[in-house]
Amino acid sequence: MPEVWKKIGEFRAQWGKEHVAECIRRGMQGEPDWFYAFEAGHIVGTPFKADPALASMLNLAVALGSKFACVMRPPAGAANGA
């Protein structure tokens, strides 16, 4: 999943290692709205549900076979999460 890892690296630079590690851990443990990614048929994390528009967009991206997506909860006070 090279594109996903590239995006995770960008999130680390923007938000810090600790925040990104927490998001990945919580998303991988099944908590929605923390971390969700897919690439080339591989899906990791837990889908986002709190924002219906984002959830719908991600579902459509998976259904249409998009190359990749990586979504992570921004830290409190951050302007953009994806």
N, C-alpha and C positions, 0 to 999 in steps of 0.2 A: 504494500500500500504506500508507494513512494509519494504520491501527491498528498495523501492524508498526513504523512509524517512531516512533509514540508510545511503544511498549514499548521500543524501542532507546533513546529519550531517557531513560526511567526507569532502564534499565540503566546508562547513562552517569552519571546523577546518583548512583546507588548504588555503582557500581564504578569509575568514572573513564573518561575518554575513551580513554586508552592501552589499557586492557584490552579495552574494547569494540571498538576498531579492530582489535586483534590477532585477536579472536574472529571478527569479520566477514571479515577478510582470509583467515584460515586456512580458515574454512568455505566461502568462495567459491572457494578454490583446491582444494577437494575433500577436505579433511581432515575426517573424521567427528568428532563430539563437540565441536565448537567453536561453530557457528552454523547454525541451520536455521529458516526461517520460510516461512509461506505465507499468502496472503490473496486471496480472490476468484479462485481458479484460478491464481495466480502463485506459483511456488515458487522460493526462493533458498537458497543454502547447501548443506550436506551433511547427510544424516540422522544422527541419533545412533544408535550401536550398542552402546556400552559398558554401558549400562543397558537390559537387555531389556524391562523394564516400560515405561520411557519410550519406547523405540523402538516397541513395540507400540501404546501409546496414541497416538503421533503418526501411525502408519500408519492406525489406525482413524479418527482425526480427519480425515485427508485423504480416506479412503474414504467417510466419511459426509458430506463436504462442509461441514465446520466453517468458520465465517466467517474465522478467522485463528488463527495460533499463531506464537509467536516464542520460541525456546529458545536459550540461550547458556550456555557453560561459565562457571561462577562462578570468581572468583579463588581461589587456594589459601587455605583457611581460611574461606571464606564458607559460610554455612549452607544457602542455597537458590539454585538456578540457574534456575528457571522461574517 
